[in-house]
């Protein structure tokens, strides 16, 4: 597997598995190796395309060594993905908004 495929696999594993253990391991690795990232109350952001290949290989191997995570062949990220595939990978639940929430959203669009 080449580094670009490993980047895509790492993205897919992190995106699909909202797991503190996995996030902690990745965060520890990037902090230990002075890899640039940003962090806020929602988590951390890591630009995989700017990380050196050696670190991608190490991250990929570490994640797979946990044995809990397998690289899914299907639904992998690709710039060639059709809209149908992307919708299939959507993990968010639809929520019915109240009138007040709709009003707030409409107001923020005008700002």
BAVO-951860 format. One line per 3 residues: number of its first residue (from 1); for each residue x, y, z of N, C-alpha, C, O. Coordinates in nm, 2 decimals. Layout:
N
NUM	X:Y:Z:X:Y:Z:X:Y:Z:X:Y:Z; ...
! end
This chain:
111
1	0.09:-0.12:0.00:0.00:0.00:0.00:0.09:0.12:0.00:0.18:0.13:0.08; 0.06:0.22:-0.09:0.15:0.34:-0.10:0.10:0.44:0.01:0.00:0.42:0.07; 0.18:0.54:0.02:0.16:0.64:0.13:0.02:0.71:0.11:-0.04:0.75:0.21
4	-0.01:0.74:-0.01:-0.14:0.81:-0.04:-0.26:0.72:0.01:-0.35:0.77:0.06; -0.25:0.60:-0.02:-0.36:0.50:0.02:-0.36:0.49:0.18:-0.46:0.48:0.24; -0.24:0.50:0.24:-0.23:0.50:0.38:-0.29:0.62:0.44:-0.36:0.62:0.54
7	-0.27:0.74:0.38:-0.33:0.86:0.42:-0.48:0.85:0.42:-0.55:0.89:0.52; -0.53:0.80:0.31:-0.68:0.78:0.30:-0.73:0.69:0.40:-0.84:0.71:0.46; -0.66:0.58:0.43:-0.70:0.48:0.53:-0.70:0.55:0.67:-0.79:0.52:0.75
10	-0.60:0.62:0.70:-0.59:0.69:0.83:-0.71:0.79:0.85:-0.77:0.79:0.95; -0.73:0.86:0.74:-0.85:0.95:0.75:-0.98:0.88:0.77:-1.05:0.92:0.86; -1.00:0.77:0.70:-1.12:0.69:0.72:-1.13:0.63:0.86:-1.24:0.63:0.92
13	-1.02:0.58:0.91:-1.03:0.52:1.04:-1.05:0.63:1.15:-1.13:0.60:1.24; -0.99:0.74:1.14:-1.02:0.85:1.24:-1.16:0.91:1.22:-1.22:0.94:1.32; -1.20:0.92:1.10:-1.34:0.98:1.08:-1.45:0.89:1.12:-1.55:0.94:1.18
16	-1.43:0.76:1.10:-1.54:0.67:1.13:-1.54:0.62:1.27:-1.64:0.59:1.33; -1.42:0.62:1.33:-1.41:0.56:1.47:-1.38:0.68:1.57:-1.27:0.72:1.59; -1.49:0.73:1.62:-1.48:0.84:1.72:-1.44:0.77:1.85:-1.52:0.76:1.94
19	-1.31:0.74:1.86:-1.26:0.66:1.98:-1.15:0.74:2.05:-1.05:0.78:1.99; -1.17:0.76:2.18:-1.07:0.84:2.25:-0.94:0.77:2.26:-0.83:0.84:2.25; -0.94:0.64:2.26:-0.81:0.57:2.27:-0.73:0.59:2.14:-0.61:0.62:2.14
22	-0.80:0.58:2.03:-0.73:0.60:1.90:-0.69:0.74:1.88:-0.57:0.77:1.84; -0.77:0.84:1.92:-0.74:0.98:1.91:-0.62:1.01:2.01:-0.53:1.09:1.97; -0.61:0.95:2.12:-0.50:0.98:2.22:-0.37:0.93:2.16:-0.27:0.99:2.18
25	-0.38:0.81:2.10:-0.25:0.75:2.04:-0.20:0.84:1.93:-0.08:0.87:1.92; -0.29:0.88:1.84:-0.25:0.97:1.73:-0.20:1.10:1.78:-0.10:1.15:1.74; -0.27:1.16:1.88:-0.23:1.29:1.93:-0.10:1.28:2.00:-0.01:1.37:1.99
28	-0.07:1.17:2.08:0.06:1.15:2.14:0.17:1.14:2.04:0.27:1.20:2.06; 0.14:1.07:1.93:0.25:1.05:1.83:0.28:1.19:1.76:0.39:1.22:1.75; 0.18:1.26:1.73:0.20:1.39:1.66:0.27:1.49:1.75:0.35:1.57:1.70
31	0.23:1.49:1.88:0.30:1.58:1.97:0.45:1.54:1.99:0.53:1.62:2.00; 0.47:1.41:2.00:0.60:1.36:2.03:0.70:1.38:1.91:0.82:1.39:1.93; 0.64:1.40:1.79:0.73:1.41:1.67:0.72:1.55:1.62:0.76:1.58:1.50
34	0.67:1.65:1.70:0.66:1.79:1.65:0.59:1.81:1.52:0.64:1.88:1.43; 0.48:1.74:1.50:0.40:1.75:1.38:0.30:1.85:1.40:0.23:1.86:1.50; 0.28:1.94:1.30:0.19:2.05:1.31:0.04:2.00:1.32:0.00:1.92:1.23
37	-0.03:2.06:1.41:-0.18:2.03:1.42:-0.24:2.14:1.50:-0.17:2.22:1.56; -0.37:2.14:1.49:-0.45:2.24:1.57:-0.55:2.17:1.66:-0.59:2.06:1.62; -0.58:2.23:1.77:-0.67:2.16:1.87:-0.77:2.26:1.92:-0.74:2.38:1.94
40	-0.90:2.22:1.94:-1.00:2.30:2.00:-1.09:2.21:2.08:-1.06:2.10:2.11; -1.20:2.27:2.13:-1.28:2.19:2.22:-1.35:2.07:2.16:-1.39:1.98:2.22; -1.35:2.07:2.02:-1.41:1.96:1.95:-1.31:1.85:1.91:-1.35:1.74:1.87
43	-1.19:1.87:1.94:-1.09:1.77:1.90:-0.96:1.83:1.84:-0.93:1.95:1.87; -0.90:1.76:1.75:-0.78:1.81:1.69:-0.79:1.80:1.54:-0.87:1.71:1.49; -0.72:1.89:1.47:-0.72:1.88:1.32:-0.58:1.85:1.28:-0.48:1.92:1.32
46	-0.56:1.76:1.19:-0.44:1.71:1.14:-0.44:1.71:0.99:-0.52:1.64:0.93; -0.36:1.79:0.92:-0.35:1.79:0.78:-0.26:1.67:0.73:-0.14:1.69:0.72; -0.32:1.56:0.70:-0.25:1.44:0.66:-0.16:1.46:0.53:-0.06:1.40:0.52
49	-0.21:1.55:0.45:-0.13:1.57:0.32:0.00:1.64:0.34:0.09:1.63:0.25; 0.02:1.70:0.45:0.15:1.77:0.48:0.24:1.69:0.56:0.36:1.74:0.59; 0.20:1.58:0.61:0.29:1.50:0.70:0.38:1.41:0.61:0.34:1.36:0.51
52	0.51:1.40:0.65:0.61:1.32:0.58:0.57:1.18:0.58:0.50:1.13:0.67; 0.61:1.11:0.47:0.58:0.97:0.45:0.61:0.88:0.57:0.54:0.78:0.60; 0.73:0.90:0.63:0.77:0.82:0.74:0.67:0.82:0.86:0.65:0.72:0.92
55	0.61:0.94:0.88:0.52:0.95:0.99:0.38:0.89:0.95:0.31:0.83:1.03; 0.35:0.90:0.82:0.23:0.83:0.77:0.24:0.68:0.79:0.15:0.62:0.84; 0.35:0.63:0.76:0.38:0.48:0.77:0.37:0.44:0.92:0.31:0.34:0.95
58	0.43:0.52:1.01:0.43:0.49:1.15:0.29:0.50:1.21:0.25:0.41:1.28; 0.22:0.61:1.17:0.08:0.62:1.22:-0.01:0.50:1.17:-0.09:0.45:1.25; 0.00:0.47:1.05:-0.08:0.36:0.99:-0.05:0.23:1.06:-0.14:0.16:1.10
61	0.08:0.20:1.08:0.12:0.08:1.15:0.07:0.08:1.30:0.03:-0.03:1.35; 0.08:0.19:1.37:0.04:0.20:1.50:-0.11:0.17:1.51:-0.16:0.10:1.60; -0.19:0.24:1.43:-0.33:0.22:1.43:-0.37:0.08:1.41:-0.46:0.02:1.47
64	-0.31:0.02:1.30:-0.35:-0.12:1.27:-0.30:-0.22:1.38:-0.35:-0.33:1.39; -0.19:-0.18:1.45:-0.14:-0.27:1.56:-0.24:-0.28:1.67:-0.23:-0.37:1.75; -0.34:-0.19:1.68:-0.44:-0.20:1.79:-0.53:-0.32:1.77:-0.60:-0.36:1.86
67	-0.53:-0.38:1.65:-0.61:-0.49:1.61:-0.76:-0.47:1.61:-0.84:-0.55:1.55; -0.81:-0.36:1.67:-0.95:-0.33:1.68:-0.99:-0.27:1.55:-1.11:-0.27:1.51; -0.90:-0.21:1.48:-0.93:-0.13:1.36:-0.88:-0.21:1.23:-0.77:-0.25:1.23
70	-0.97:-0.22:1.14:-0.93:-0.28:1.01:-0.95:-0.17:0.90:-1.04:-0.08:0.92; -0.87:-0.17:0.80:-0.89:-0.08:0.69:-1.00:-0.12:0.61:-0.99:-0.23:0.54; -1.11:-0.04:0.60:-1.22:-0.08:0.52:-1.20:-0.06:0.38:-1.15:0.04:0.34
73	-1.22:-0.16:0.30:-1.20:-0.15:0.15:-1.31:-0.06:0.09:-1.29:0.02:0.00; -1.43:-0.07:0.14:-1.55:0.00:0.09:-1.56:0.14:0.16:-1.51:0.15:0.27; -1.62:0.23:0.10:-1.65:0.36:0.15:-1.52:0.44:0.19:-1.52:0.52:0.27
76	-1.41:0.41:0.12:-1.29:0.48:0.15:-1.30:0.62:0.08:-1.37:0.63:-0.03; -1.23:0.72:0.13:-1.23:0.85:0.07:-1.16:0.85:-0.06:-1.05:0.79:-0.07; -1.21:0.91:-0.15:-1.15:0.93:-0.28:-1.21:1.06:-0.34:-1.33:1.09:-0.33
79	-1.12:1.13:-0.41:-1.17:1.25:-0.48:-1.26:1.22:-0.59:-1.34:1.30:-0.65; -1.26:1.09:-0.64:-1.35:1.05:-0.74:-1.48:0.99:-0.69:-1.57:0.95:-0.77; -1.51:1.00:-0.56:-1.63:0.94:-0.50:-1.75:1.01:-0.56:-1.75:1.14:-0.58
82	-1.85:0.94:-0.59:-1.97:1.00:-0.64:-2.05:1.05:-0.53:-2.03:1.01:-0.41; -2.15:1.13:-0.56:-2.24:1.19:-0.45:-2.31:1.08:-0.38:-2.33:1.08:-0.26; -2.35:0.97:-0.45:-2.42:0.86:-0.40:-2.34:0.79:-0.29:-2.39:0.75:-0.18
85	-2.21:0.77:-0.32:-2.12:0.71:-0.22:-2.10:0.79:-0.09:-2.10:0.74:0.02; -2.09:0.92:-0.12:-2.07:1.02:0.00:-2.19:1.02:0.09:-2.18:1.02:0.21; -2.31:1.02:0.03:-2.44:1.01:0.11:-2.44:0.88:0.19:-2.49:0.88:0.30
88	-2.40:0.77:0.13:-2.40:0.65:0.20:-2.31:0.65:0.32:-2.34:0.58:0.42; -2.20:0.73:0.32:-2.11:0.74:0.43:-2.15:0.84:0.53:-2.08:0.85:0.63; -2.26:0.91:0.51:-2.30:1.01:0.61:-2.34:0.95:0.74:-2.42:0.86:0.75
91	-2.28:1.00:0.85:-2.30:0.94:0.98:-2.39:1.02:1.07:-2.42:0.99:1.18; -2.43:1.14:1.02:-2.52:1.23:1.10:-2.66:1.19:1.09:-2.71:1.15:0.98; -2.73:1.20:1.20:-2.87:1.17:1.21:-2.95:1.30:1.17:-2.90:1.41:1.21
94	-3.06:1.29:1.11:-3.14:1.40:1.08:-3.21:1.44:1.21:-3.26:1.36:1.29; -3.23:1.57:1.23:-3.29:1.62:1.35:-3.40:1.72:1.31:-3.38:1.80:1.22; -3.52:1.71:1.37:-3.63:1.80:1.35:-3.60:1.93:1.43:-3.58:1.92:1.55
97	-3.59:2.04:1.36:-3.56:2.17:1.42:-3.69:2.23:1.47:-3.80:2.22:1.41; -3.68:2.30:1.58:-3.79:2.38:1.63:-3.80:2.51:1.56:-3.71:2.54:1.49; -3.91:2.58:1.57:-3.93:2.71:1.50:-3.82:2.81:1.55:-3.77:2.88:1.46
100	-3.79:2.80:1.67:-3.69:2.89:1.73:-3.55:2.86:1.66:-3.48:2.96:1.63; -3.52:2.74:1.65:-3.39:2.70:1.59:-3.38:2.74:1.45:-3.28:2.78:1.40; -3.49:2.72:1.38:-3.50:2.76:1.23:-3.48:2.91:1.22:-3.41:2.96:1.13
103	-3.55:2.99:1.31:-3.53:3.13:1.31:-3.39:3.18:1.34:-3.34:3.27:1.27; -3.32:3.11:1.43:-3.18:3.14:1.46:-3.09:3.11:1.34:-3.00:3.19:1.31; -3.11:3.00:1.28:-3.03:2.97:1.16:-3.05:3.07:1.05:-2.96:3.11:0.99
106	-3.18:3.10:1.03:-3.20:3.20:0.92:-3.14:3.34:0.96:-3.09:3.41:0.87; -3.14:3.37:1.08:-3.08:3.50:1.13:-2.93:3.50:1.10:-2.88:3.60:1.06; -2.87:3.39:1.14:-2.72:3.38:1.12:-2.68:3.38:0.98:-2.57:3.42:0.94
109	-2.77:3.34:0.89:-2.73:3.34:0.74:-2.73:3.49:0.69:-2.66:3.52:0.60; -2.81:3.57:0.76:-2.81:3.71:0.72:-2.70:3.80:0.77:-2.67:3.91:0.72; -2.63:3.75:0.87:-2.52:3.83:0.93:-2.40:3.83:0.83:-2.29:3.89:0.87
! end
